Amino acid sequence: MTKQKRKKAKRLSQHHICPSSRGGSDHESNIVYINSKAHEKLHSLFANMTPVESIEYLVRYFWKGNWDFVKNALERRDG
């Protein structure tokens, strides 16, 4: 990895959880800071989707409609 790519990966980028173009606010509760490389990948995969739309996309195209996968993962996470 070149020095320029390493530097870019370390920079933080502002990301709206609910996209501003979809009605999301600029309030701090709707903004997270992630490294710029991850931010590019997120938009590359999910474009301008809301979090719920992103999960629905994953279930539909990656987990073949298996909502139990999401349910079980959340149950494991919540203990």
C-alpha positions in Angstrom: 0.0 0.0 0.0 1.4 3.4 -0.9 1.9 6.2 1.6 -0.9 8.1 0.0 -3.4 5.2 0.3 -2.4 4.7 3.9 -3.0 8.4 4.7 -6.4 8.3 2.9 -7.5 5.2 4.8 -6.7 6.9 8.1 -8.7 10.1 7.4 -12.1 10.3 9.0 -15.1 11.1 6.9 -18.5 12.3 8.0 -21.3 9.9 7.2 -25.1 10.6 7.6 -26.8 7.5 9.0 -30.0 8.5 7.3 -28.8 10.2 4.1 -29.5 14.0 4.0 -30.8 13.6 0.5 -33.4 11.2 2.0 -34.5 13.6 4.8 -31.8 12.9 7.3 -30.7 15.8 9.4 -27.3 17.3 10.1 -27.9 16.7 13.8 -25.0 14.9 15.6 -27.4 12.0 16.3 -27.5 11.3 12.6 -23.8 11.6 11.9 -20.9 9.1 12.5 -17.3 9.4 11.6 -15.7 6.5 9.8 -12.4 6.2 7.9 -12.7 7.4 4.3 -11.9 4.1 2.7 -14.7 2.4 4.6 -17.0 5.2 3.7 -16.3 4.8 0.0 -17.0 1.0 0.3 -20.2 1.6 2.2 -21.5 3.9 -0.5 -20.2 1.5 -3.2 -22.3 -1.3 -1.8 -25.3 0.5 -0.4 -25.4 3.7 -2.5 -27.8 6.1 -0.8 -29.8 3.5 1.2 -31.1 4.1 4.7 -29.9 1.6 7.4 -33.2 -0.4 7.1 -32.9 -0.6 3.3 -29.3 -1.7 3.7 -30.3 -4.6 5.9 -33.2 -5.6 3.6 -30.7 -5.6 0.7 -28.3 -7.9 2.6 -31.1 -10.3 3.5 -32.5 -10.3 0.0 -29.3 -10.7 -2.0 -26.8 -12.2 0.3 -28.8 -14.3 2.8 -31.5 -15.5 0.4 -34.4 -14.0 2.3 -33.3 -15.7 5.6 -34.5 -13.2 8.2 -33.7 -15.7 10.9 -30.0 -15.0 10.3 -30.6 -11.4 11.3 -32.8 -12.4 14.2 -30.3 -14.9 15.6 -27.4 -12.5 15.2 -29.2 -9.9 17.2 -30.2 -12.4 19.9 -26.6 -13.5 20.2 -25.4 -9.9 20.4 -27.9 -9.0 23.1 -27.0 -12.1 25.1 
